[in-house]
Amino acid sequence: MCSFGIGMTLSMRTWQLRTLVNPLLVGKCAGTEAVAFVALAIRIAEALGTFRLAAGRIAIAALARLQGQHEKFQSALEGALFLQVIILGPLLCVFALAGPFLLRHALGTRWMPSLAVYPFIAVGVLVNSIYNLQASALFVLERQWTVMRSYAAHVLLLGTGTWILLPHWGIIGYGLAELVACCSYYAIHRGVRGTLHISCRRIALLAAGFTVVLFLPLMLSLSLRS
């Protein structure tokens, strides 16, 4: 219990360090107003994806019952991954499309800059939803230190990327750092593929399609300005 609990607890505490990047680094490089814009975009994206956190916890209990049944374990994980993406993707995309109207009428035009960074953060949440369940599978398989390394790399990439990109790109630099930090999930991907043979092709295609929709309003806005 201690071996499992320590590894899992340290992994989750390491992941939570990412919440310090916005107030510490964005605040230092771009000021408090930029922190507010980024925080709003993060809050919206994570609120829409809140159920992925609950799904990760439930997955640990559900997959634990299938530890000795390799094929059922693999099938259950694949099904959960597909279901989570097909539910979360449209929610994130709906706000990306309706966000300009909602923010303008609910909070005012002064909050519109949050929409510039929202697509990047939403993609980060979408990708995390895929690897969050795979991290749960690794916890069940007692590979919690693999998750720990992935999360530590994520925080490091997010902090370093923000520090480098923010001065040149503004708050979009934080969004780009979110995408760079997604590279850290390779450790989880490799850990799962070393044990299970999961087909991620249709999940990757779905995620790519949702990513295009998420960035569509931003690209249209930039093209109209030019």
N, C-alpha and C positions, 0 to 999 in steps of 0.2 A: 504493500500500500504506500509506503514512504517513497520507494523508488519510482512508482508510477506518479504519485501525487506531486513530488518535488519537480519532476521533469515537466509535467503539464502546467503546474503553477508558474514556474519560471518562464515557460513559453508564453503564457498569456500575459504575464507582467511585462515581458519584453515587447510584445505586440503593442501594449498600451503606451509604451514610450513614444510611439509615433504621434500621439496627441500633443506632445510638447513642441513639435516642429513648427506648427503654425504660430503660437504665441511667442516663442523664443526667436526663431530664425526669420519668419515673415515679419514679425513685429520689429525686429532689429534692422532689417534691410529695407522694408517698405512702409513701415509705420502702422499705427493702430487701425487706420481706416482699412488698409489692405487685410489686416487680421480679421476684421469684421466681415468683409466680403468673402474671404476664403472660408471662414467659420460657418457662414450661412450656407454656402454651397455644400460643405461637408455635412452639415446638419440635415439638409434636405435629402442628399444622396443616401446617407446612412439611415435616415428615418424610413425611406422607401425600401431599404434593404434590411430592416431590422430582423425580419423573420429568418434571415440566413444564419444569424447567431443562435437563435433557438433551434434551427434545424441542425446546426453543428453539435449542440448538446444532445439532442434527441438521437442523432445518428450514432453517438458513442454508445448509448444504451441499446439501440436497435442492432447495431453491427456486432456488439459484444456477444449477442446470442447466437451469432452465425460464425463465430471464430473457427469452429471445427468443420464448417461446410463451405469449402473454398468457392465453389461455383455460385452458391446462393449469396455469399458475401459479395462476390464480384458483381453479380447481377443487381443486387440491391443498391450498391454504390453507384453503378451506372445509371440506374433508374432515378435515383435521388438527384444526381448531378443534372440530368436532363430536365427533370421537373423544376428544379430550382432556377435554372437559367430561363426556361420558358415562362416562368412566373415573374421573375425579377426584371428581365429585359424589357418587357412592355411597360412596366411601371416607371422605370427610369426614362424610357423614351417618351412617354406621355408628358412627363414634366419638361423634358428638353424641348418638346414642340409647343407646349402650352405655357412654359415658364415666362416668356416676355409678357403675356397678358396677365398672368397671375401675379407676378411681382409688381407690375405697374399699378394694378388696382388694389392689391392687398397691402403692399409695403411702401410703394412709391418708387419713382424713377431713380432715386439716389442709390437704390440697391441693385440696379441693373448690371453693374460690373460683375456681380456674382455669376451671371450667366456665362461669362467668358471662361471661367475656370470649371464650371459645373460639368461639362462633358468629360473632361479629363478625370475628375474625381469619380463620376458615375462609371466610367470604364474600369477604374480601379476597384470600385465596389463590385462590379459584375465579375471581374476576373477573380477577386477574392472569394466570391461566392462559390466558384468552381473549386478552388484549392482549400477553402475552409472545410468542406466535406471530406476532401482527401486527407487533410490534416487530422480530422476525427478518426478516419480509418487507420492512420499511422499511430494515433494514440492507442487505439484498440489493439494494434499489432505490437505494442510496446516499443515503438520507434519514436518516442517523444523528443529525443535529442535531435533527430532530423528536423522536426518542426521548429525546435528551438534555434537551430542554426539558420533556418530559412527566415524566421521572424527577425533575428538579429541582423541578418544581411538586409532585410527589408527596411528596418529603421535606419541603418547606416546609409543605404542608397537614397532613401527619401531625404534625410538630413543633408547629405553631401550634394545631392542634386539640387535641392532648394537653395543651398548656399551659393552654388555656382551659377544657376540659371536665373534666379530671381532678380539679381541686379540688371540683367540684360533684357528679360522678358516681362518683368512685372509679375503680377499674380499668376499669369499664365505659366511662368517659370515653375511655380509650385505644382501646377497641373502636369507639366512635363516631367517633373520629378516623381509624381505619382506613377506615371507610366514607366519610368525607368525602374522604380522600385519593384514593379511587377516581375522583373527578371529574377528576383530572389525566390520566386515560387518554383524555380527549376529544381531546387533541392527537394521540395515536396513531391514534384512530378517524378523525379528520378527515384525517390524512395518508394513511391507507390508502384511504379513500373517494374521495380526490382522484385516485387512480390506478386502483384496482380497484373493481369493483361486486360486493361480497360481501353475500349475504343472511344476516343474523344473526338472523332472526325465530325460527327453531326453537331456535337456541342460546340466545337470550334467554329463551325460554319454559322451556327446560330449567334454566337458571341460576336463574330465578325459583322454579321448583318445588323445586329443591334448597335454596334459601334458606329457604323456608317450613319444610322438614323440619329444617334446621339450628337454627332458632329455636324449634321446637315444644317441646323439653324445657324450655328456659328459660321460655317463656311458661306452660307447665303448672306449673312450679315456683313462679313468681310468683303465679299464680292460686290455688294451694293455700295459699300463705302468707297471702294476703289473705282 
